[in-house]
């Protein structure tokens, strides 16, 4: 429920989303691994820590990024935040 929510298809839409996130956070948005990757078939789950600053707002949150991989390429990604309401507030 924030301006970056929703389905994105293709490199152009992903680039626009990440560009908007970097602009909103004055270039401070960082996603970093936060534990071991877990693989089950063609799914890879990666615990992450993501941080950003926007004016007086700060985001410092854990989550899980889930990737579907086919033929060595990422085909879908689902992002899970530890506190979706807090994340939505930051990006809104």
N, C-alpha and C positions, 0 to 999 in steps of 0.2 A: 504494500500500500504506500509506495513512494514513487517519485518521478522516474526512478530507474527500474521499477518492478515490471514484470511481464515477460512474455516470450520474445526472444531475439533470435533472428535467423540470419545466418551469413556474417561474413567478416565486416561488412559495412555497418550493420546494426550493432554488432559487438564493439566495434571501434568507436562508434558514436556514444554508446553507453559508457565505456571506460573513459573516453575523452570528457564526457560530462561529469563523471565522478571525480576525475582529476581536477577539473575546473572548479567544481563545488568545494573541493577540499584544498584548494590552492596548491595542488601538486603533492599533497601529503598522504594520499591514500596508498597503503601498503598491505598486501596479503602475503603472509609468510607461513611455511609449513609449521605445524605445531604438534608433531607426533609422527608415528609410523603410518605409512600408506597401507591400506588393506585392499586386497584383490579377491574378487569372487567372480569367476568366469570372465565376462567382458566388462565388469564393473570395477571401478577403482574409487575407493573412498579416501579422502585426504583431510585429516584434521588441520584446521588453519586458525591463525590469529590475524585479524585485520584491524588496522588502525587508521585514523584520519582525524583531521582537525578542520573546522570551519568556523571562523570567528571565535566565539566563546564556547562553541560545542566541540566535544571530543568523543571519539568513538574508539573503543578498545574492547574487542569482542572476539570470542571464539566461535567456531562453526565447523561444519563439514561440507566439503565440496565433493560431489559425487559425479564421476565421469563415466560415460559409456564409450567404450573403445571398440571399433570394428576395423579390421584390416590395418591396424596400426595408427588409426586416425580417431580423434575425439569426434563423436557424432552427436552427443547430447551432454549437457551439464545441468545439474540441479544444485542450488546453493541453499544451505540451511544455516540460519543464524541462531546463536544461543538465546537472543532476546529480540525477536522480530519487531516488536513495538518500539523498542529503543532504537533499532536500526532505522526503521521507518521515520521516526522523529528526526534523526540526524539528517537523512537525505531529503526530507520534505522542506 
